[in-house]
Amino acid sequence: MTFRKILTQHIAEDDCHTLSFYQRNGGYSQAQKSLKEDQPDDLIELVKAANLRGRGGAGFPTGVKWSFVPKSSDKPKYLVVNADESEPGTFKDRVIMEKNPHLLLEGILICCKAVNIQTAYIYIRGEFVFATQRLQQAIDEAYEAGILGNDCLGSGLSIDVTVHRGAGAYICGEETGMLTSLEGDRGQPKLKPPFPAIEGVFGCPTVVNNVETLANLPYILEIGAEAYCAIGPEKSPGPKLFCVSGHVENPGTFELPMGIPLRKLIDEHAGGVWKGRKLKAVIPGGSSAHVLTADECDVAMDIESLTAAGTMLGSAGIIVMDDSTCMVDALVNLMRFYHHESCGQCTPCREGTGWLEKIVHRIAHGDGRMEDLDLVLDVCDRMVGKTICALADAAAFPAQSFVTKFQDDFVAAIQNGGSPAWKKRHPSAVGGTASHG
Amino acid sequence: MQWQFFPVFTSSPANWTGRIILANTISFCSETMKQYEWLLTRYPTRRAALLPTLRLAESDFGELGVPEMRYVADLMEIPPAFVFGVVTFYTHYRRAGTGKFHIQVCSTLSCALRGSEDVVSRITERLGIKPGETTPCGHFTLSKVECLGSCDTAPMLQCNDDYHEDLSLEDVDQLIEQLRAEAEGGQNG
């Protein structure tokens, strides 16, 4: 079977974001049928059978997540769509929201039917002003056309969708941080359990799904679980948006079957490493994933293969670095990011991210010591698994993998009085004299 | 209206020695008030409407300083300290003292690999301000910010609501000229 794009097939068309375009191309037909005819349990079983894995980063089976929501609860249930997209290297949900917002809305309707939900919120990151406008236009159109509201698509079901704009915080992409933020508070994560499926937003059962995950639902209904499972590897099938950025000729979002070889993705789809240079390193799943060396890049882009390779598919944000890259400088950049984004409630993360930034910074700026390399790993050990959410782990993974896999770069920076780029900017500086704040 | 006769200072430290205003001299215009009332219908709790209401305040008043935060706190019956805590937790609200054009250059890895530092240097050169500073005329604020989710079009920046992507240094020059003309034109008109 040849691969058919379902998320991005029409994005080159001018009016691809409009309701009329979407309906002309068969849009909402799956939701229409499903809302009237399907039983919620059958839908959950279908999504389980299709083995749809969450596209946000954790890869949790979507149908299983839905089945955790108690059926007997007398509390209202909520769907919160994770559109916070803030993992460095990731820019896929933005494409769906700007170019194909009705596909997301159709997915929302199907999820609401399956889990008996009447209220959905789309939590979108505050910086995405244009995507917010596009989504709002799509929602207004859908209300007008009777697709959302009191009698969705003539099914008698009532489903409301509200776009909720965040205000700039990486941590709000973490599901419990997002729910806290949606409640109007600072976006600090909460301990699990209780999991959101039991006690989520406003103390009620809540499904949290990523934009791309929901956008897969109409297609699963269209072709059935068996055909969907035939796309890519059995354990994590389906079409997938891969984001390639960094040192490539043609960065962008590419919709391809799950399991595509990483090298093929970089060389054929993203045009290869730029300026004819050689590949040095690749972060395969957003900046929180362990980095791969050029030699480790013969790997398939799916959840199992990347886990076996000691890293993760994560959000499929692929950051490519060429052989001119100093890995010390690259790590300083990432450590600054995690230090800045730590919400501050857990000590190992609040302090640990700061220490990591400080240590790597001093290596880059000519004040490093050889024992700093062990110190980085030691600090990481004291962070991983010791905090409420995974931000501490997300900061530690790149630190551990950069320092161990590219040790030569770090040793050179320590011995030579700083990273090459820093020395170029400060030619007269001698190691040990650099000031760092 | 519990702060009716209670003087408050504007929030920007530079202004702390300056003017004193009354908190109740500001309020939402009737159109914004309608939007606020609609917002309340979308959530089961009033507090959940806080983040979007702060956006309304930001667009209605132009910025979020202490008087604006106090107004929202009063309107929503939420303690002012809580509102202040929320506003300062997030990075994307337009805080008091921000220039007319807030230039936020994405500086995280994918943009850094493709030259975001050169973009920052060029803006610094053209405007005479470093990241974190505002021009004396109040037209421009420059910030280095974390990942804006547009890594495929690196280097890029956000100016107020708009993304400017795939930037060359010439694009940066052109953008600054255009914004400068707009700022000065706005001042004269």
HADDOCK unambig.tbl for C-alpha pairs under 7 A between the chains (distance, minus, plus):
assign (segid A and resid 85 and name CA) (segid B and resid 149 and name CA) 6.72 0.50 0.50
assign (segid A and resid 86 and name CA) (segid B and resid 147 and name CA) 6.63 0.50 0.50
assign (segid A and resid 86 and name CA) (segid B and resid 149 and name CA) 5.98 0.50 0.50
assign (segid A and resid 88 and name CA) (segid B and resid 147 and name CA) 5.58 0.50 0.50
assign (segid A and resid 88 and name CA) (segid B and resid 149 and name CA) 6.84 0.50 0.50
assign (segid A and resid 89 and name CA) (segid B and resid 110 and name CA) 6.35 0.50 0.50
assign (segid A and resid 89 and name CA) (segid B and resid 151 and name CA) 5.76 0.50 0.50
assign (segid A and resid 90 and name CA) (segid B and resid 149 and name CA) 6.01 0.50 0.50
assign (segid A and resid 91 and name CA) (segid B and resid 149 and name CA) 5.06 0.50 0.50
assign (segid A and resid 91 and name CA) (segid B and resid 150 and name CA) 5.78 0.50 0.50
assign (segid A and resid 91 and name CA) (segid B and resid 151 and name CA) 6.78 0.50 0.50
assign (segid A and resid 126 and name CA) (segid B and resid 92 and name CA) 6.85 0.50 0.50
assign (segid A and resid 127 and name CA) (segid B and resid 148 and name CA) 6.82 0.50 0.50
assign (segid A and resid 129 and name CA) (segid B and resid 161 and name CA) 6.07 0.50 0.50
assign (segid A and resid 165 and name CA) (segid B and resid 52 and name CA) 6.68 0.50 0.50
assign (segid A and resid 167 and name CA) (segid B and resid 90 and name CA) 5.58 0.50 0.50
assign (segid A and resid 167 and name CA) (segid B and resid 91 and name CA) 6.54 0.50 0.50
assign (segid A and resid 167 and name CA) (segid B and resid 92 and name CA) 4.95 0.50 0.50
assign (segid A and resid 167 and name CA) (segid B and resid 93 and name CA) 6.28 0.50 0.50
assign (segid A and resid 168 and name CA) (segid B and resid 90 and name CA) 5.22 0.50 0.50
assign (segid A and resid 168 and name CA) (segid B and resid 91 and name CA) 4.96 0.50 0.50
assign (segid A and resid 168 and name CA) (segid B and resid 92 and name CA) 4.78 0.50 0.50
assign (segid A and resid 169 and name CA) (segid B and resid 90 and name CA) 5.69 0.50 0.50
assign (segid A and resid 169 and name CA) (segid B and resid 91 and name CA) 6.69 0.50 0.50
assign (segid A and resid 182 and name CA) (segid B and resid 48 and name CA) 5.91 0.50 0.50
assign (segid A and resid 183 and name CA) (segid B and resid 47 and name CA) 6.43 0.50 0.50
assign (segid A and resid 183 and name CA) (segid B and resid 48 and name CA) 4.25 0.50 0.50
assign (segid A and resid 184 and name CA) (segid B and resid 47 and name CA) 5.25 0.50 0.50
assign (segid A and resid 184 and name CA) (segid B and resid 48 and name CA) 4.22 0.50 0.50
assign (segid A and resid 184 and name CA) (segid B and resid 49 and name CA) 6.38 0.50 0.50
assign (segid A and resid 184 and name CA) (segid B and resid 50 and name CA) 5.20 0.50 0.50
assign (segid A and resid 184 and name CA) (segid B and resid 51 and name CA) 5.87 0.50 0.50
assign (segid A and resid 185 and name CA) (segid B and resid 86 and name CA) 6.05 0.50 0.50
assign (segid A and resid 186 and name CA) (segid B and resid 86 and name CA) 5.10 0.50 0.50
assign (segid A and resid 186 and name CA) (segid B and resid 89 and name CA) 6.03 0.50 0.50
assign (segid A and resid 244 and name CA) (segid B and resid 152 and name CA) 6.77 0.50 0.50
assign (segid A and resid 245 and name CA) (segid B and resid 110 and name CA) 6.10 0.50 0.50
assign (segid A and resid 245 and name CA) (segid B and resid 151 and name CA) 5.72 0.50 0.50
assign (segid A and resid 245 and name CA) (segid B and resid 152 and name CA) 5.08 0.50 0.50
assign (segid A and resid 246 and name CA) (segid B and resid 110 and name CA) 4.88 0.50 0.50
assign (segid A and resid 246 and name CA) (segid B and resid 113 and name CA) 5.86 0.50 0.50
assign (segid A and resid 246 and name CA) (segid B and resid 114 and name CA) 6.54 0.50 0.50
assign (segid A and resid 247 and name CA) (segid B and resid 113 and name CA) 6.89 0.50 0.50
assign (segid A and resid 251 and name CA) (segid B and resid 152 and name CA) 4.92 0.50 0.50
assign (segid A and resid 252 and name CA) (segid B and resid 152 and name CA) 4.93 0.50 0.50
assign (segid A and resid 319 and name CA) (segid B and resid 110 and name CA) 6.56 0.50 0.50
assign (segid A and resid 330 and name CA) (segid B and resid 109 and name CA) 6.59 0.50 0.50
assign (segid A and resid 333 and name CA) (segid B and resid 108 and name CA) 6.34 0.50 0.50
assign (segid A and resid 333 and name CA) (segid B and resid 109 and name CA) 6.10 0.50 0.50
assign (segid A and resid 334 and name CA) (segid B and resid 108 and name CA) 7.00 0.50 0.50
assign (segid A and resid 334 and name CA) (segid B and resid 109 and name CA) 6.57 0.50 0.50
assign (segid A and resid 337 and name CA) (segid B and resid 108 and name CA) 6.92 0.50 0.50
assign (segid A and resid 337 and name CA) (segid B and resid 146 and name CA) 6.48 0.50 0.50
